[in-house]
């Protein structure tokens, strides 16, 4: 296994362990999940904190979301594209939120000084803009069906899905209702009802 592949395997195994156990997952558990010796972890990362930071950076890497957006099949209707994009953003946001909440809630007050957020805020904002552009490109073929331009539609969709994950906000019990509301907000009638 190449060093980069080993690093990636450690990050992916740690992500799953953090979702299950929070940051209390031990380096022994991480090594076991990767099928490697515990000492091998520390040839790749200096500390467990460095592994956790790499997990966060991996989850925030826009490449994965952009690749998923770009691999969506072409659709004939804007409503189908809005639904597909909502599913991609929902999946990504849910996973990031789950890991970040696990890291945050399991920390003691003395550990809260550790920052498991993005290390470079400017890069984070640039990355988020790149995701928005990928979504706008997916919506562009349906511009005539949209109530707004593709860039505005992409921003609205991302913001709304993200806001639905805030702790104080409750979404409808049926996620399909939420997605249908997004479709009706973004797609002109009667196009928004074509795929219902």
N, C-alpha and C positions, 0 to 999 in steps of 0.2 A: 504494500500500500504506500503510495507516495505521501510525503509530508502534508501536502494540501488536502489529499483525500482523508488522511487520518484526522487532521484538524476539523474538517467538515463533519466527519463521523462523530467526533467528540461533541461538537456544537449541537448536532441533531439529537444525539442521545441525551444530552443535558437539557435541551428544550423539553423533551418529553418528561424527564424526571422533575423538572421545575414545575411543569403543569400538574404533576401528581403530588409532589412533596414540598414545593416551594424551594427556596434556597437552602433548606435543611438537607437536601440530597447530598450525600457524602461523596467524596472523591472515589471511594471504594465502589459505591453504586454506579457512578459514572463510568469507571473503568470496566466494571462487570458488564454494563450495558453495551460497551464498545467491544468487549472481548479482548481487552488488553490489560497489561499489568498497570497497577496504580502509578508506579514510577514513570511509565511511559507518558502519562498525562503531563507530567512536569518537564518532559523534554519538549512538549509542544506549547504549554502554557506555564507561566511562572507561578501562578496561584489559582485557587478556586475562584477568587474574585475576577481574575482575568478571563476565566472560562465564562462566568456569568455575563461579563461585559461583552464578550464575543457573541453570546447568545442574543443579547439585545441588538447588537449591531447587525447580526444576521437577520433577525426578524424585521428590522427597519430598512434592510437593503431593498431598494425599489425594483431591482432587477427581477425578482421573483414575481411581483405583482404585474410588472410591465410585460414579462414573458407570458403570464397567464392571460392578460388582456389581449396581447397580440395573437395568441393562439385560439381565441374565441372564433367559432365559425361565423362566416358572413351571414347575416340574416336579411330577409326581405323587408322587415318592418322595424321601425324605431322601437316599438314596445318590446320586442324580443331582445334587442340590444341593450335597452335600459335594464331589463330583468337580468340579463347575463352579467352586466357590469355591476349591478347591485349585489349579486351573489359573490362576485370576486371581492369586492370591497368589504362585504359583510364577513367573509371568511378570513381575510387578512386582518381586519380590525379586531375580530373576536379573538383570534390567536394572539395578537400582540397584547391586547388588553388582559387576557388571561395570564400570560407570562408576567407582565408588568405588575398586575395585582398580586400574583403569587410572590414575587420578589419584594414588593412593598409591605404587604400585610405580615409577612413572616419576620420582618426586620424588627429588632428591638430599637428603642429610642436612640441608643448610642450608635446603632448601625445606620441610622437614617442619613448620616452625613455622606455615606457612600452613594454615589450617583450611578444608577444603572440605566440612565437615559442616554440619548445619543451624545457621543463625545464631541462632535462638531456640529453645532446648531445651524450654521450657515449651510453646511452640506445637507443636513436633514431637510431644511426648507427647499433647497434646490432639488433634492430627491423627490419630495412631495410634489413639487411643480412638474417634474418629469412624469410622475404617475398621472397627474391631471392632463398633461398633453397626450399621453397614450390613450386615455379615456376619450378625450375630444376627437382624436383620430378615429377611434372606433365608432363614434357617433356621427362624424362628418358625412358619410354617405346618406344619412337620413335627415340632413339639415332641413329639408322642406317639410318634414313631418314634425319637427321640434317647435315648441313655442318660443324657444330662445336659441341663440347660437350654441354650437357644440361645446365651446369652452365654458360658457355659463352653465349649461346643462351638466357638464362633468363636475364643476365646482359644487353645484347644488346637490348633486347625487352624493358626492363624497362627504360633504359637510353634514347632510341629513343622516346618512348611515352612521357616521362617526358620532354624531350627537345622540343617536339612539343607544349608544353604548355608555353614555355617561351614567354614573351611579344613580343620580336623582331622576333620571328619565326612564319612564316605563314605555315599552313598545306594546303594540297589540299582541294578544296571546298568539294569534295566527300570523307568522311572519309574512305570509302571502298578502295579507291585508296591507301591511306596511309597503311592500313592493308595489302593489296595485296603486296605492296613493302616490308613490313616486312616478309611476308611469302616467297617471292622470295629470300630475303636475307638469310633466315635461313634454308629453306628446299630445299633439292636437287631436281633437275629435274629427272623424270617427276612427283614426288610425290607432288610438290607444286601446280600442276594444277589439281589435282584430284577433288577438291571440287569447282572449279570455275564454 
